[in-house]
Amino acid sequence: MRGHTGEKPYQCTMCGKRFTQLKSMKLHGRIHTGDKPYHCSHKSHERIHTGEKPYQCSQCENNFRGLVNLKQHERTLPQENPYQCSLCGKSFTKLRGLTRHERTHTGGDKTYHCSLCGKRFNRLRNLNKHERIHTQEEKTYHCSHCGNTFSQSEDLESHKRIERLCSDLCF
């Protein structure tokens, strides 16, 4: 019941910290005495009882009980991005990321071009998809809701999704 009232009648004589239960205060007292009565056959589990934290972060010097805990911590730290674009300053962890990015400044990322209209694409599959608009004589995909027509089924499906969203918001 004391936990609900906030009453903490037991006080550590070493540091003054207060507790609701005598048992909790006695367990806490081991921090000051160094008393570690637990024995466990699993080293990583034993560290819970001993407080040992042998794995140290190289960036912030925090210590961890297990390698898994250290790895989880390291994933939260800012990544080093040694490869930086000289034009805009954006940085990358890998050289290939920088190389791919640099093409966006030069237009070199659009290496495929349509021989009929000159439009350029960064992927062959996008060029192939585009070229179908030149070969289809009529638009064969019709929207039953508004009557718009499309030469590619993907465009009709995209239109329907947008139309559905608009009708949900507008009506």
Protein Blocks (a to p, Z undefined) as FASTA:
>chain_A
ZZmnopafbccfknopacfbfklmmmmmmmmnopafbccfblklmmmmnopafbccfklo
pacfbfklmmmmmmmpccddfbccfknopacfbfklmmmmmmmmnopmmmbccfklopac
fbfklmmmmmmmmmpmbdcbdcfknopacfbfklmmmmmmmmmmmmmmmZZ
